[in-house]
């Protein structure tokens, strides 16, 4: 097993050399197997070292970060770290309580969008919408009626089981655009994923408004 010294800067600014494993790595960009240029290193919070590397393929030369973990007093190669830090959408207490699985599916779709997986993120947003709407409906009905909602077509749920005209109107249109993301032929050529996200966000706001209004009226009935 071969090792190489890589420069390392301490917190106080002093520089040292860190001995890490010299190993062939597949570049995450060009996919060429090569021994990278080791430019610099730093200690991470998991008893290991992160090395700032550069691909040696002359047609690539892109930088990336590789991780090395401590084993038997030696830092050995572990993995290439992700090349981007993905954002995550935070939802309010009402939506998180009504449908935590919606929040999870939405953020998976959002992650796909950030990775430029444009052909699949729309499908994820459409699935998230269905969970949001059905969980919203089921949050206000008896348990013995919930199985019927779970098995029901989303469009019929929106039409027949939502009383709020604003939630009904916006959710229906979000479903139309979401369905376009799952079909070969689009019905709404002038609408895209941004419109779908905007409609989901608007649906969320109307649901939150309806829930908050209902709670207020229950707490303060008319005298």
C-alpha positions in Angstrom: 0.0 0.0 0.0 1.5 3.3 -1.1 1.2 6.6 0.8 1.9 10.3 -0.1 2.4 13.4 2.0 -0.2 16.1 1.4 0.0 19.6 2.9 -2.3 20.3 5.8 -3.1 23.6 7.5 -3.8 23.6 11.2 -6.5 25.8 12.8 -3.8 28.2 14.0 -2.6 28.7 10.5 0.5 26.5 10.7 1.2 24.0 7.9 2.1 20.3 8.2 2.2 17.3 6.0 -0.5 14.6 6.3 0.3 11.0 5.1 -2.6 9.6 3.2 -3.0 6.6 0.9 -2.0 7.1 -2.7 -4.7 5.2 -4.6 -6.2 5.1 -8.1 -9.6 6.9 -8.2 -12.3 7.2 -10.8 -12.9 10.8 -11.5 -16.5 11.7 -10.7 -16.7 13.9 -13.8 -14.9 12.2 -16.7 -15.0 8.7 -15.2 -11.3 8.1 -16.0 -9.4 5.9 -13.5 -6.3 7.8 -12.4 -4.1 8.8 -9.5 -5.1 12.4 -8.8 -3.0 15.4 -8.0 -3.3 15.9 -4.2 -3.4 19.7 -3.8 -4.3 20.2 -0.1 -6.0 18.4 2.8 -7.9 19.2 6.0 -9.2 17.2 9.0 -12.9 16.5 9.0 -15.1 15.8 12.0 -15.2 12.0 11.7 -11.6 11.1 12.6 -10.5 11.4 9.0 -9.0 13.6 6.3 -10.5 15.3 3.3 -8.1 15.8 0.4 -8.7 18.4 -2.3 -7.8 16.6 -5.5 -7.5 17.3 -9.2 -8.2 14.9 -12.1 -5.0 14.2 -14.1 -6.9 13.6 -17.3 -5.8 16.6 -19.5 -9.3 16.8 -21.0 -10.8 17.2 -17.6 -8.6 18.6 -14.8 -11.6 19.2 -12.6 -11.2 19.3 -8.8 -13.0 17.1 -6.3 -12.8 16.1 -2.7 -11.9 12.6 -1.5 -12.2 11.3 2.0 -9.6 9.2 4.0 -10.3 7.5 7.3 -7.9 6.6 10.1 -7.1 2.9 10.2 -4.1 1.5 12.2 -2.6 5.0 12.4 -2.8 5.5 8.6 -5.3 7.5 6.5 -6.7 5.1 3.9 -9.0 6.0 1.0 -12.8 5.8 1.8 -14.8 7.6 -0.9 -15.3 10.6 -3.1 -17.5 13.2 -1.4 -20.6 14.5 -3.1 -19.8 17.4 -5.5 -22.7 19.6 -4.3 -24.5 20.4 -1.1 -28.2 20.0 -1.8 -30.7 22.5 -0.4 -33.7 21.2 1.5 -37.1 22.9 1.8 -38.4 23.3 5.3 -42.2 23.1 5.8 -44.2 24.7 8.6 -45.7 22.8 11.5 -49.1 22.4 9.9 -47.9 20.7 6.7 -45.3 18.6 8.6 -48.0 17.4 10.9 -50.6 16.6 8.2 -48.2 14.8 5.9 -44.6 14.2 6.9 -44.2 11.8 3.9 -45.2 14.6 1.6 -42.3 16.6 3.0 -39.9 13.7 2.4 -41.1 13.0 -1.2 -41.0 16.7 -2.1 -37.4 17.0 -0.9 -36.4 13.9 -2.9 -37.9 15.5 -6.0 -36.2 18.8 -5.1 -32.8 16.9 -4.8 -33.4 15.4 -8.2 -34.1 18.9 -9.6 -30.9 20.3 -8.1 -29.0 17.5 -9.8 -30.5 18.5 -13.1 -32.6 15.3 -13.3 -35.3 17.2 -15.1 -37.1 14.2 -16.5 -37.8 12.6 -13.2 -38.2 15.4 -10.6 -41.6 16.3 -12.0 -42.9 12.8 -11.3 -41.7 13.1 -7.7 -43.4 16.4 -7.3 -46.7 14.9 -8.6 -46.4 12.0 -6.2 -45.7 14.4 -3.3 -48.8 16.4 -4.3 -51.0 13.3 -4.1 -49.8 12.4 -0.6 -50.3 16.0 0.5 -53.9 16.2 -0.8 -55.0 12.8 0.5 -53.4 13.3 3.9 -55.1 16.7 4.1 -58.5 15.1 3.3 -57.9 12.2 5.7 -56.9 14.5 8.5 -60.5 15.7 8.7 -62.5 12.5 8.3 -63.3 9.3 10.3 -60.9 6.4 10.2 -63.4 4.1 8.5 -63.5 6.4 5.4 -59.7 6.7 5.0 -59.2 3.5 3.0 -61.6 4.9 0.3 -59.6 8.1 0.0 -56.3 6.1 -0.3 -57.6 4.1 -3.2 -59.5 6.9 -4.9 -58.2 8.8 -8.0 -56.6 12.1 -7.0 -58.7 14.2 -9.3 -61.9 12.7 -7.8 -60.6 13.3 -4.3 -60.1 16.9 -5.1 -63.5 17.3 -6.8 -65.5 15.3 -4.2 -63.7 15.5 -0.9 -62.3 19.0 -0.5 -64.7 21.7 0.6 -62.4 24.7 0.4 -62.9 26.3 -3.1 -59.4 27.7 -3.0 -57.6 24.5 -2.2 -59.8 22.6 -4.7 -59.1 25.1 -7.5 -55.3 25.3 -7.0 -54.8 21.6 -6.2 -56.8 20.6 -9.4 -54.5 22.7 -11.6 -51.4 21.4 -9.9 -52.6 17.9 -10.6 -53.1 18.8 -14.3 -49.5 20.0 -14.6 -48.2 17.1 -12.5 -49.9 14.6 -14.8 -48.2 16.2 -17.7 -44.9 15.3 -16.0 -45.8 11.6 -16.1 -47.3 11.4 -19.7 -45.7 11.2 -23.1 -47.9 14.0 -24.5 -48.3 17.2 -22.6 -51.7 19.0 -22.5 -50.3 22.2 -21.1 -47.4 23.1 -23.4 -47.0 26.6 -21.8 -46.6 25.2 -18.3 -43.5 23.5 -16.9 -41.9 22.3 -13.6 -41.6 25.8 -12.2 -45.4 26.2 -12.6 -46.0 22.9 -10.9 -43.8 23.9 -7.9 -45.5 27.3 -7.7 -48.9 25.6 -7.7 -47.9 23.1 -5.0 -46.6 26.0 -2.9 -49.9 27.9 -3.4 -51.8 24.7 -2.4 -49.7 24.5 0.8 -50.5 28.1 1.7 -54.3 27.6 1.2 -54.2 24.4 3.2 -52.4 26.2 6.0 -54.8 29.1 5.8 -57.8 26.7 6.0 -56.4 24.8 9.0 -55.5 28.0 10.9 -58.9 29.5 10.2 -60.7 26.3 11.4 -58.7 26.3 14.6 -59.4 30.0 15.2 -63.2 29.5 14.8 -63.1 26.5 17.1 -61.3 28.4 19.7 -63.4 31.5 19.4 -67.0 30.6 18.3 -69.5 33.4 17.5 -71.1 34.8 20.6 
